[in-house]
Amino acid sequence: MTSATRELYLADPAATEDLGRELARTRPARAVVHLRGDLGSGKSTLARALLRELGVTGTIRSPTYTLVERYPLAEGGEAWHLDLYRIADAGELEYLGLDADGVALWLVEWPERGAGALPPADLLVELAMEGEGRHAHLVPASAAGASWLARSSADG
């Protein structure tokens, strides 16, 4: 599926938020997004914008210390935002009570730390610092992810 990958330059946080909103508008009914990148690369910024576009109101907290934040979605189901930076082993996810029933959207930061204990990704978003902005590499990891990326009109 590498032919469907997308490379974007995100000049500022507003561009990162635009990408999050575009992904929200074009997402499939159920999706798993793995967000990769160093600390400060924009993973949480993208996730917050995506959740806002899906109608999440109130505070959208970073799950850095809680590991998972759950948000009800207007169309039903929940969005789960996970930050696995602080776990040492994927087995620790067992204690979070992650029952995938009713989860419409998974946004997982540091997914490599939960390898084997998470549902497979539909879309992989890799973010990296580039000059004053960010470089985004979007990779579909399933047929649903490829369709999602094809529907997206985000062009950086």
Stockholm file with secondary structure:
# STOCKHOLM 1.0

chainA/1-156         MTSATRELYLADPAATEDLGRELARTRPARAVVHLRGDLGSGKSTLARALLRELGVTGTIRSPTYTLVERYPLAEGGEAWHLDLYRIADAGELEYLGLDADGVALWLVEWPERGAGALPPADLLVELAMEGEGRHAHLVPASAAGASWLARSSADG
#=GR chainA/1-156 SS CGGGCEEEEECSHHHHHHHHHHHHHHCCSSEEEEEECSTTSSHHHHHHHHHHHTTCCSCCCCTTTTSEEEEECTTSSEEEEEECTTCSSGGGGGGGTCCCTTEEEEEEESGGGGTTTSCCCSEEEEEEEETTEEEEEEEECSHHHHHHHHHCCCCC
#=GC SS_cons         CGGGCEEEEECSHHHHHHHHHHHHHHCCSSEEEEEECSTTSSHHHHHHHHHHHTTCCSCCCCTTTTSEEEEECTTSSEEEEEECTTCSSGGGGGGGTCCCTTEEEEEEESGGGGTTTSCCCSEEEEEEEETTEEEEEEEECSHHHHHHHHHCCCCC
//
